[in-house]
Amino acid sequence: MNVIMSIYANFMLHFQNLRTATNDSPQTLINFFSEKSEFRELAIELKRAAIRVEGLGYSRKIYAHVPNKFVSDWKLYTFNWKKQIEYIYEQHTTIVFDSEYQTKSFEEFCNQLTELRPQLEPGEEGWEPAMEAGGAAIQDMVFLANYIDHDFESFQIDNDAALVLSHGISSIEYVEDSIGLNLSEVIDRWEKIPPIFVPPVVSNSYGQTEKSSLYELLNDAIRAFVAGAQAASIAMCRAVLEMVLQDHYLRNETVRDTSLTNLINLAVKKYDFLPSDKLHGLRKDANRILHAYSNNINLDPEDEKRVLSAIKDIKHYIERAPTR
């Protein structure tokens, strides 16, 4: 079993253990975790397994041949169990390190808007640029390099190291000023995209390096979004949506050369869990953004959020693809 498969298996095992112990009830977990040490320990182990799954998204965003059981378990955990697990995990970890911590109710926890996991500083053990404020770290490095350049004698740094730092900063400035990529924004956008777990029913239809395959289109959509090219990203999202509907939701139908509007209508009629408003909303957003781009009209500042939402919706349609 490879490392990634072991991460899936570890999560499924701990999730099943907790569901069995609580009779598959998140409410039972919240009601009794303070009294039952077994519940607390299972919840903490599950959170640690979930952290490893979430960590997969820091290095890449698309994972193929993901077991169906994991895809369904991860979705169930995300929507029905995650808040409860994070609440218990926060109670446990904070009390261990802060004896003056004031315990809050689950309702108070759900209403809070603060980040659950404290930010680590660059260079601190466990720091990852995609997990922390990697974009801000780049800005801080540029600021520090410029500061050193203006007050070189105050810093204990030799000429060779200073030259390496200067060349590195010059390269960053070239990428940002000449190529037009703001690296801090690139990292921040990358961090917003959740990993996409492609089940076998979808994975087995494409080669991962095949030109014009689902993987290539999806990767292009993600890269374009991360680079700030929202018109290109939404165009790729539209192409992915069309491919997913044709190849997986309507694969036994004669739908080649059918418009996306009709593909959506046919798919919604066949599968009642597909949201007509969201599917047509993605189509309309793509049409509007591409029309604005082709007519030199400035994009709406909210369009970046709409493109990110489109990527997340496509993730759902891929992971929910019917098995037959």
VOFIKOL-852753 format. One record per residue (C-alpha): residue in one letter; chain; z, x, y. Coordinates in steps of 0.1 Angstrom, whole numbers, plus 5000, padded with zeros to 4 digits. Example, Ala and Ser with C-alpha at 12.3 -4.5 7.8 and 13.67 -1.06 7.14 Angstrom:
residues 2
{'A', 'A', {5078, 5123, 4955}}
{'S', 'A', {5071, 5137, 4989}}
This chain:
residues 324
{'M', 'A', {5000, 5000, 5000}}
{'N', 'A', {4990, 5015, 5034}}
{'V', 'A', {5013, 5016, 5064}}
{'I', 'A', {4999, 4985, 5081}}
{'M', 'A', {5000, 4964, 5050}}
{'S', 'A', {5036, 4975, 5045}}
{'I', 'A', {5044, 4963, 5080}}
{'Y', 'A', {5030, 4929, 5072}}
{'A', 'A', {5048, 4927, 5039}}
{'N', 'A', {5081, 4938, 5054}}
{'F', 'A', {5079, 4911, 5081}}
{'M', 'A', {5070, 4884, 5055}}
{'L', 'A', {5099, 4894, 5033}}
{'H', 'A', {5125, 4893, 5061}}
{'F', 'A', {5111, 4861, 5075}}
{'Q', 'A', {5113, 4844, 5041}}
{'N', 'A', {5148, 4856, 5036}}
{'L', 'A', {5160, 4841, 5068}}
{'R', 'A', {5141, 4808, 5063}}
{'T', 'A', {5156, 4805, 5029}}
{'A', 'A', {5192, 4812, 5041}}
{'T', 'A', {5189, 4787, 5070}}
{'N', 'A', {5171, 4760, 5050}}
{'D', 'A', {5140, 4767, 5072}}
{'S', 'A', {5158, 4756, 5103}}
{'P', 'A', {5159, 4776, 5136}}
{'Q', 'A', {5185, 4752, 5149}}
{'T', 'A', {5208, 4759, 5119}}
{'L', 'A', {5205, 4796, 5127}}
{'I', 'A', {5215, 4791, 5164}}
{'N', 'A', {5244, 4767, 5155}}
{'F', 'A', {5260, 4790, 5129}}
{'F', 'A', {5250, 4826, 5135}}
{'S', 'A', {5282, 4834, 5153}}
{'E', 'A', {5302, 4822, 5122}}
{'K', 'A', {5279, 4835, 5095}}
{'S', 'A', {5275, 4872, 5094}}
{'E', 'A', {5246, 4868, 5069}}
{'F', 'A', {5226, 4849, 5095}}
{'R', 'A', {5232, 4875, 5121}}
{'E', 'A', {5222, 4904, 5098}}
{'L', 'A', {5191, 4886, 5086}}
{'A', 'A', {5180, 4878, 5122}}
{'I', 'A', {5185, 4914, 5133}}
{'E', 'A', {5165, 4927, 5103}}
{'L', 'A', {5137, 4902, 5111}}
{'K', 'A', {5137, 4913, 5147}}
{'R', 'A', {5133, 4949, 5137}}
{'A', 'A', {5104, 4939, 5114}}
{'A', 'A', {5088, 4920, 5143}}
{'I', 'A', {5091, 4950, 5166}}
{'R', 'A', {5070, 4970, 5141}}
{'V', 'A', {5044, 4942, 5141}}
{'E', 'A', {5043, 4941, 5179}}
{'G', 'A', {5039, 4978, 5179}}
{'L', 'A', {5006, 4975, 5162}}
{'G', 'A', {4992, 4961, 5194}}
{'Y', 'A', {5000, 4993, 5213}}
{'S', 'A', {4973, 5014, 5196}}
{'R', 'A', {4946, 4988, 5190}}
{'K', 'A', {4940, 4951, 5193}}
{'I', 'A', {4920, 4940, 5163}}
{'Y', 'A', {4932, 4942, 5127}}
{'A', 'A', {4909, 4932, 5098}}
{'H', 'A', {4916, 4918, 5063}}
{'V', 'A', {4951, 4905, 5073}}
{'P', 'A', {4967, 4884, 5046}}
{'N', 'A', {4966, 4847, 5053}}
{'K', 'A', {5003, 4844, 5046}}
{'F', 'A', {5011, 4869, 5073}}
{'V', 'A', {4988, 4852, 5098}}
{'S', 'A', {5005, 4819, 5093}}
{'D', 'A', {5040, 4834, 5091}}
{'W', 'A', {5035, 4853, 5124}}
{'K', 'A', {5022, 4822, 5142}}
{'L', 'A', {5052, 4802, 5129}}
{'Y', 'A', {5076, 4829, 5139}}
{'T', 'A', {5060, 4833, 5174}}
{'F', 'A', {5062, 4795, 5182}}
{'N', 'A', {5093, 4783, 5163}}
{'W', 'A', {5116, 4812, 5157}}
{'K', 'A', {5111, 4841, 5182}}
{'K', 'A', {5134, 4829, 5210}}
{'Q', 'A', {5162, 4823, 5186}}
{'I', 'A', {5158, 4857, 5170}}
{'E', 'A', {5156, 4875, 5204}}
{'Y', 'A', {5187, 4856, 5216}}
{'I', 'A', {5207, 4868, 5186}}
{'Y', 'A', {5193, 4903, 5188}}
{'E', 'A', {5202, 4905, 5225}}
{'Q', 'A', {5238, 4893, 5218}}
{'H', 'A', {5242, 4919, 5191}}
{'T', 'A', {5226, 4949, 5208}}
{'T', 'A', {5241, 4943, 5243}}
{'I', 'A', {5276, 4937, 5230}}
{'V', 'A', {5275, 4970, 5211}}
{'F', 'A', {5266, 4990, 5242}}
{'D', 'A', {5283, 4969, 5269}}
{'S', 'A', {5319, 4958, 5263}}
{'E', 'A', {5319, 4938, 5295}}
{'Y', 'A', {5288, 4918, 5286}}
{'Q', 'A', {5292, 4881, 5293}}
{'T', 'A', {5279, 4860, 5264}}
{'K', 'A', {5254, 4834, 5275}}
{'S', 'A', {5244, 4802, 5257}}
{'F', 'A', {5210, 4799, 5240}}
{'E', 'A', {5199, 4775, 5268}}
{'E', 'A', {5208, 4800, 5295}}
{'F', 'A', {5189, 4827, 5276}}
{'C', 'A', {5158, 4805, 5274}}
{'N', 'A', {5159, 4799, 5311}}
{'Q', 'A', {5163, 4835, 5321}}
{'L', 'A', {5132, 4853, 5334}}
{'T', 'A', {5144, 4888, 5329}}
{'E', 'A', {5129, 4913, 5305}}
{'L', 'A', {5147, 4912, 5271}}
{'R', 'A', {5141, 4949, 5263}}
{'P', 'A', {5152, 4974, 5290}}
{'Q', 'A', {5125, 4996, 5304}}
{'L', 'A', {5126, 5032, 5293}}
{'E', 'A', {5118, 5061, 5316}}
{'P', 'A', {5087, 5083, 5310}}
{'G', 'A', {5097, 5111, 5287}}
{'E', 'A', {5127, 5093, 5273}}
{'E', 'A', {5128, 5090, 5235}}
{'G', 'A', {5108, 5060, 5223}}
{'W', 'A', {5088, 5057, 5255}}
{'E', 'A', {5052, 5045, 5250}}
{'P', 'A', {5028, 5041, 5279}}
{'A', 'A', {5016, 5007, 5266}}
{'M', 'A', {5051, 4994, 5260}}
{'E', 'A', {5066, 5005, 5293}}
{'A', 'A', {5052, 5005, 5329}}
{'G', 'A', {5025, 5030, 5320}}
{'G', 'A', {5004, 5021, 5350}}
{'A', 'A', {5034, 5028, 5373}}
{'A', 'A', {5039, 5061, 5355}}
{'I', 'A', {5004, 5072, 5364}}
{'Q', 'A', {5010, 5063, 5401}}
{'D', 'A', {5043, 5082, 5400}}
{'M', 'A', {5026, 5113, 5385}}
{'V', 'A', {4999, 5113, 5412}}
{'F', 'A', {5026, 5110, 5439}}
{'L', 'A', {5046, 5138, 5424}}
{'A', 'A', {5016, 5161, 5422}}
{'N', 'A', {5007, 5155, 5458}}
{'Y', 'A', {5044, 5161, 5468}}
{'I', 'A', {5045, 5194, 5449}}
{'D', 'A', {5012, 5205, 5465}}
{'H', 'A', {5028, 5200, 5500}}
{'D', 'A', {5061, 5216, 5492}}
{'F', 'A', {5052, 5241, 5464}}
{'E', 'A', {5081, 5265, 5471}}
{'S', 'A', {5108, 5239, 5465}}
{'F', 'A', {5097, 5234, 5428}}
{'Q', 'A', {5103, 5257, 5399}}
{'I', 'A', {5067, 5256, 5386}}
{'D', 'A', {5044, 5285, 5379}}
{'N', 'A', {5009, 5289, 5392}}
{'D', 'A', {4992, 5281, 5359}}
{'A', 'A', {5012, 5249, 5353}}
{'A', 'A', {5005, 5239, 5389}}
{'L', 'A', {4967, 5245, 5384}}
{'V', 'A', {4967, 5224, 5352}}
{'L', 'A', {4985, 5196, 5369}}
{'S', 'A', {4962, 5198, 5399}}
{'H', 'A', {4931, 5196, 5376}}
{'G', 'A', {4946, 5167, 5357}}
{'I', 'A', {4952, 5147, 5389}}
{'S', 'A', {4917, 5155, 5402}}
{'S', 'A', {4903, 5141, 5370}}
{'I', 'A', {4923, 5109, 5374}}
{'E', 'A', {4912, 5106, 5410}}
{'Y', 'A', {4875, 5111, 5399}}
{'V', 'A', {4878, 5083, 5373}}
{'E', 'A', {4893, 5060, 5399}}
{'D', 'A', {4873, 5069, 5430}}
{'S', 'A', {4839, 5077, 5415}}
{'I', 'A', {4838, 5057, 5383}}
{'G', 'A', {4858, 5028, 5398}}
{'L', 'A', {4885, 5025, 5370}}
{'N', 'A', {4920, 5021, 5382}}
{'L', 'A', {4939, 5036, 5353}}
{'S', 'A', {4973, 5020, 5361}}
{'E', 'A', {4956, 4986, 5361}}
{'V', 'A', {4938, 4995, 5329}}
{'I', 'A', {4970, 5001, 5311}}
{'D', 'A', {4987, 4970, 5326}}
{'R', 'A', {4958, 4948, 5314}}
{'W', 'A', {4958, 4964, 5279}}
{'E', 'A', {4994, 4956, 5276}}
{'K', 'A', {4988, 4919, 5282}}
{'I', 'A', {4965, 4915, 5252}}
{'P', 'A', {4982, 4905, 5219}}
{'P', 'A', {4970, 4920, 5186}}
{'I', 'A', {4944, 4898, 5169}}
{'F', 'A', {4950, 4894, 5131}}
{'V', 'A', {4917, 4886, 5115}}
{'P', 'A', {4921, 4869, 5081}}
{'P', 'A', {4900, 4877, 5051}}
{'V', 'A', {4879, 4846, 5054}}
{'V', 'A', {4866, 4860, 5087}}
{'S', 'A', {4869, 4897, 5080}}
{'N', 'A', {4848, 4895, 5048}}
{'S', 'A', {4818, 4882, 5067}}
{'Y', 'A', {4813, 4913, 5089}}
{'G', 'A', {4811, 4950, 5087}}
{'Q', 'A', {4836, 4966, 5111}}
{'T', 'A', {4810, 4990, 5125}}
{'E', 'A', {4781, 4966, 5122}}
{'K', 'A', {4761, 4962, 5154}}
{'S', 'A', {4765, 4927, 5171}}
{'S', 'A', {4792, 4918, 5146}}
{'L', 'A', {4822, 4898, 5155}}
{'Y', 'A', {4843, 4930, 5158}}
{'E', 'A', {4818, 4946, 5182}}
{'L', 'A', {4816, 4916, 5204}}
{'L', 'A', {4854, 4911, 5204}}
{'N', 'A', {4860, 4948, 5212}}
{'D', 'A', {4835, 4946, 5240}}
{'A', 'A', {4853, 4915, 5254}}
{'I', 'A', {4886, 4934, 5253}}
{'R', 'A', {4873, 4966, 5268}}
{'A', 'A', {4855, 4948, 5296}}
{'F', 'A', {4887, 4928, 5304}}
{'V', 'A', {4908, 4960, 5304}}
{'A', 'A', {4883, 4977, 5327}}
{'G', 'A', {4884, 4948, 5351}}
{'A', 'A', {4848, 4936, 5344}}
{'Q', 'A', {4857, 4900, 5340}}
{'A', 'A', {4822, 4886, 5341}}
{'A', 'A', {4812, 4909, 5312}}
{'S', 'A', {4844, 4900, 5293}}
{'I', 'A', {4839, 4862, 5296}}
{'A', 'A', {4802, 4866, 5285}}
{'M', 'A', {4814, 4884, 5254}}
{'C', 'A', {4841, 4857, 5249}}
{'R', 'A', {4815, 4830, 5250}}
{'A', 'A', {4794, 4849, 5225}}
{'V', 'A', {4824, 4854, 5202}}
{'L', 'A', {4833, 4817, 5204}}
{'E', 'A', {4798, 4807, 5195}}
{'M', 'A', {4797, 4831, 5165}}
{'V', 'A', {4831, 4819, 5152}}
{'L', 'A', {4822, 4782, 5155}}
{'Q', 'A', {4788, 4788, 5138}}
{'D', 'A', {4799, 4811, 5110}}
{'H', 'A', {4833, 4797, 5102}}
{'Y', 'A', {4839, 4762, 5115}}
{'L', 'A', {4804, 4749, 5109}}
{'R', 'A', {4790, 4773, 5084}}
{'N', 'A', {4778, 4745, 5061}}
{'E', 'A', {4760, 4728, 5089}}
{'T', 'A', {4725, 4733, 5103}}
{'V', 'A', {4735, 4746, 5137}}
{'R', 'A', {4713, 4776, 5145}}
{'D', 'A', {4699, 4774, 5180}}
{'T', 'A', {4724, 4746, 5188}}
{'S', 'A', {4739, 4747, 5223}}
{'L', 'A', {4775, 4758, 5227}}
{'T', 'A', {4783, 4723, 5241}}
{'N', 'A', {4771, 4707, 5209}}
{'L', 'A', {4787, 4733, 5187}}
{'I', 'A', {4821, 4725, 5203}}
{'N', 'A', {4816, 4688, 5199}}
{'L', 'A', {4807, 4692, 5162}}
{'A', 'A', {4836, 4715, 5155}}
{'V', 'A', {4861, 4693, 5173}}
{'K', 'A', {4849, 4662, 5154}}
{'K', 'A', {4853, 4681, 5121}}
{'Y', 'A', {4887, 4698, 5128}}
{'D', 'A', {4912, 4677, 5147}}
{'F', 'A', {4934, 4707, 5155}}
{'L', 'A', {4907, 4722, 5177}}
{'P', 'A', {4914, 4713, 5214}}
{'S', 'A', {4882, 4699, 5230}}
{'D', 'A', {4895, 4704, 5266}}
{'K', 'A', {4903, 4741, 5260}}
{'L', 'A', {4870, 4749, 5242}}
{'H', 'A', {4849, 4732, 5269}}
{'G', 'A', {4872, 4748, 5295}}
{'L', 'A', {4863, 4782, 5282}}
{'R', 'A', {4826, 4773, 5282}}
{'K', 'A', {4828, 4760, 5318}}
{'D', 'A', {4848, 4790, 5330}}
{'A', 'A', {4821, 4814, 5315}}
{'N', 'A', {4793, 4794, 5331}}
{'R', 'A', {4810, 4794, 5365}}
{'I', 'A', {4821, 4831, 5365}}
{'L', 'A', {4786, 4843, 5354}}
{'H', 'A', {4769, 4820, 5380}}
{'A', 'A', {4792, 4834, 5407}}
{'Y', 'A', {4785, 4870, 5396}}
{'S', 'A', {4747, 4865, 5395}}
{'N', 'A', {4748, 4850, 5430}}
{'N', 'A', {4770, 4877, 5445}}
{'I', 'A', {4798, 4853, 5450}}
{'N', 'A', {4833, 4868, 5449}}
{'L', 'A', {4853, 4858, 5418}}
{'D', 'A', {4884, 4837, 5421}}
{'P', 'A', {4915, 4859, 5420}}
{'E', 'A', {4927, 4836, 5392}}
{'D', 'A', {4897, 4844, 5370}}
{'E', 'A', {4914, 4875, 5355}}
{'K', 'A', {4941, 4851, 5341}}
{'R', 'A', {4914, 4827, 5329}}
{'V', 'A', {4896, 4855, 5310}}
{'L', 'A', {4929, 4867, 5294}}
{'S', 'A', {4936, 4831, 5284}}
{'A', 'A', {4901, 4829, 5268}}
{'I', 'A', {4908, 4860, 5248}}
{'K', 'A', {4941, 4846, 5236}}
{'D', 'A', {4924, 4813, 5227}}
{'I', 'A', {4897, 4831, 5207}}
{'K', 'A', {4925, 4849, 5189}}
{'H', 'A', {4939, 4815, 5178}}
{'Y', 'A', {4905, 4802, 5167}}
{'I', 'A', {4899, 4833, 5146}}
{'E', 'A', {4933, 4833, 5130}}
{'R', 'A', {4931, 4796, 5123}}
{'A', 'A', {4896, 4797, 5108}}
{'P', 'A', {4892, 4773, 5078}}
{'T', 'A', {4892, 4789, 5044}}
{'R', 'A', {4864, 4767, 5031}}
